[in-house]
Amino acid sequence: MTQPTDTSSSFSQSPELDMAYLQQLIRRQAEQSPLYENVAIVGCGYVGSSLADFWQQRGHTVTGTTTSALRIPELKPMTSRVEVLAGNDLEALQSVVRDQDTVVMSVAPTGVRAVDGNTYAQTYLETAKTLVKAVNQSSRVKQLIYLSSCSVYGDRQGDWVDESTPLVSYDERSQVLQETEEVLLQGTQCRTCVLRLGGIYGPGRELVNMFAGLSGMTLPGKGDRFSNWIHLDDIVTGIEFARTNQLQGIYNLVDDSQLTIRQLIDLVCARYSLPGVFWDASQLNAPRRASLRVSNQKIKDAGHRLVYPTVRL
């Protein structure tokens, strides 16, 4: 497996949006698929609502779903139609996907509380099983795109992984995500693309807000756990790349950074002139979180370019 060049010493502070790349996406869209399509986004949360806005602005007919009627006013400006439904409601999902060209599954548990395996299964697995039935009953759907997670790879103790790496069960939640991928890839009759995302950040979820609170603290361990990240803009353009190129199969969608947590926190503290974090290697009894470096070479080889190749602070 080809390993990307180490970029841990560099990061993006305020890069300009690559308009040439976005124009290239639009040209490909015109050449390879109808200029305007009917698209449905099952789950208009942080990522789904941004995708809806992106597609709505480009003339597509967007149907979005949510589990809460309270979000209808927020979603109306960026969609042509909003449906409130549960992921296991077959009749409702049939109505949503019936006349769609592309369907995106972008679900996540709601709320800020910790979620267990059962909640994950209800959110992801039950939605996937129901969506497969609905999509297979529609003769129009050409492609299903599912937003998965790199957590399906489990803990690799810092080793590299790519799409060919056998999966291991790290916990109940990663097992559910693995099963969800299998249900969609094996059950749908249309073209299906799985995008495995790294940690998501962007407007409203800035890295500084995630890590600045650790400034000046002493943390257990060495901070040598590798993390993988992807900016919201790169998720949206990655989905658009998958749609316009009719990708099928599994693709990792992460940036080039592959920073350790220690490196990332150091960058955040340096960027915002904050006191650094201290690490206590004697406290190694803290719960171990997954450490791995995820290759994005496959989607790059397909022609995709990242808007933010390294983390944006």
N, C-alpha and C positions, 0 to 999 in steps of 0.2 A: 504494500500500500504506500503510495506517495504521500509524504508528510509535508504540509505547507511550511514555508519559511517562518521562523519564530519572529513574532512581531510584538513581543512583550514590552519592548522598550519604546514603543510608539503608540500614540492614540490620537483620535480626531477630536478637536475641541469645538470647532464650528465650521465644518465643511459646507461648501455650496452644494445645493442639490444638482445632481448630474442630469441636466436637461437633455443633453444629447442622448443619454441612455433611455430616458423616458420617451423621447421622440422615436427612438428605435423600437421600443415596445409598441408604440401606437402603429408604426409602419407594419410591424409583424402582425399585429392584430388585424389590420386591413387586408393583408395578404393571405393570412392563414385561416381566418374565421370571419364570420359576418361582423360588420362594423359595430352593430348594436345587437345585443343579445338579451334574452331573459335570464336573469341570474338570481339564485336564491341563496341566502346565507342563514343557515340554521344555527342560531346563537349569535346575537349581535351585542356582544360584550365589548371589552376593550379593543380587541382585534377586529371582530366582526363589524362593529360600527364604523371603524376607520376604513375598512374595505368597502362597506356600503357607500360611504361618502365619496371614496375614490371612483367607484363605478358609476354612481349617480351623476357625478360631474362630467363623466365621459359619455353620457347619453344612453347607458344601459337601463333596462327596466329592472329595478331591484326590489326583490321581496325579502324582508327580514323578519326573523322570529325572535321572540323574547319570552321568558317565563313570567314576566311581571307587567301588568297593565300600566303600572306607574311610569314605565319607560316609553310608552307610545308617543307622548309629545316630543321627547328627545329624538326619537328615531324617525318621525314623520318627515322632517326636512331632507333626510338623506335616503329615503326609500320611496318607492311608488306604492308599497303596500306593507303593512305591519300586521303580523299575526301573533297572538299570544297563545302559546301551546306548551304542553309538556312533551318531552322527548319520546315518551312511550305511547303517544296518541297517534295511532296509525291513520285514522281518518283525516285528522288535521294535517299530518305530514303529506298524505296523498294529495290533498288540496293544494298545498304549497308547491310541491315539485311537479305537478301535472304538466304544466306548460313551460317548464324551464329548459334551458340549454345546458347550463352549468349549475351545480349545487355544491356549496361549501359547507362542511360541518366544522363549526368553530365553537364548540361548547366548553364550559368549565363550571365547576361548582360555584354557587353563589354565596355571598357573605364572606366574612373575614375569619371565621372560625376554622380551626384545623378540621380536616375531613378525613374520614376513614375509608377503608376499602369498599364498604357497602355504598357509601355516598358516591364514590368514584364509579362503581358499577352502575348505579342508577343514572348517573350523568352521562357517562361515555358509552358503556356497553349496551344498555337498554336503548339508548338513542340510536346507536349504530344498527342494531338488529331491526328496529322499526324502520329506520331510513332505508335499509337495504330492500325491505318489502315494498316500500313506497316507490323508490327509484325503479325497481324492476317492473313495476306496473305502469311506468311511463315510457312510451316509445320515443319521446323527444329528448330526454336527458342524454347528453353526449359524454359528460364527464362529471365525476364526483371527486372533490378535493377535500382531504381530511387533514386537519391540523393536529398532529400528534406531538410527542415530546421526546427529546434525547434521553429522558430518564428511562426509556425502555432498555437502554444498554446496561443499566445497573452500575455498580462500582467496578472500575477497571484499574484502580490504584494508579491513576495517571497515564495509563497506556492509551495509544491511539485506537480509535474505532472508525469504521465506515459502514456503509449500508450492507456490506456482505458479512459483517461481524455477527456471529450467533448471539442471540439475546439471552440474558440471564435475569431471573426474577430477583429484584433488589428488595422489594416490599410488596404489600398487597396492591398498592396503587400502580406500581409499574407493571405488575402482572395484569391488571385490568386494562391498561393502555396497550399492552401486547395483544391481548385477546381482542380488543376493539379493532386494531389494525387487521388482524386475521379475518374477522367477520366482514370487514369492508372489502379487503383485497380478494377474498375467496368467494364472497357472496354476491357481489354486484355484477350485472351483465354489461354495464357501460365501462368506459375507460376510468380507472381509479388511480389517483395520485395521492400518496401519503407524504406530507412534509413534516419531518421531525425537527421541531423548533428547540433552540437553546433557551436560556433564560430571557424573558421578554422585558425590554425597557423602552422608554420613549417619553413623549409629552405626558405629564401627570404621573409617570413612573420613572423619574430620573434616578440614575445611579447614586447621585449625591444624597437623595432622600432615603435611599436604602442603606447607605453605609456611613453617612456623616455622623450618625448617632453613636457610632463606635469609637469616634475620635477620642484619643487620650485614655482609652480603656486597655486593660490587660486581658487578652483572650487566651483560652487554652489551646495547646498544640503549637504547630509551626506555621500555620497558614499556607501550607504547601498543597492544598487541594485545588486541582484545576477546575475552572468553571468555563462555561461556553455561553455566549450571549448573542442576541439578535435584536436589532432595533426595529421598532414598529414599522417604520417606513420600508425596511427591507423585507418584512413579512408581507406587506401589501404588494410590493413590486414582485416578490417571489411568487405569490399566488397568481398575479397577473401573468408572469412568465410561464407558469405551469398551464394556465388557461390558453394563452395564445399559442403555445407550442404543443398543446395537448399531451402533456407529460403523463406517463403511466408508470406505476411502481413507486419505489421509496426513494426519497431524496432528503438528505440532511440540509437544514437551513440554519446555519450559524455564521458568525463573522470569522475573521482570521486571527482573532486575538489570542485565544487559548491562554489566558492569564491565570495565575494562581490567585486565590483570594487575597493573599498578602500583597501581591503586586497590584491588584485592582484597588484595594483600600489605600495603598500608598499613593497611587495615582490620584484618587479622589481627594485625599488629604492635601497633597501637593498642589493640586489644581485650585482648591478653595482655601489654601493657607490655613489648614486645620492642624491641630496637634496629631501626631502619628499614633498608631496602635502598637502596643507591646504584645509580644507573644511569649507564653510560658510553656516551653516544651515538656516540662515536668507534669503538666496536667493533660496527659494523653488518654485519660479515662472518659473524656467527653465523647458523646455519640458521634460516630464516624459518618460523614456524609459522602455521597458518591464523588469520586474524582476520576475524570476522564478527559481526553482531548478528542474532539469530534471533527472529522475531516469533512470539508464542504466541497471537495474536488469534483464529485460527480455532477453536481448542479452547475459548477463552473464549466466543466467540460461540455455540458449541454448548451452553454452560451450565456448563462446568467452572470450579471455583474452586480456587485453589492453597492448600494448607495453609501453605506458606512462600513468599509472593510475592517476598521478597528473601532473599539468602543468610543462612543461620543460622550464626552463629559461636559 
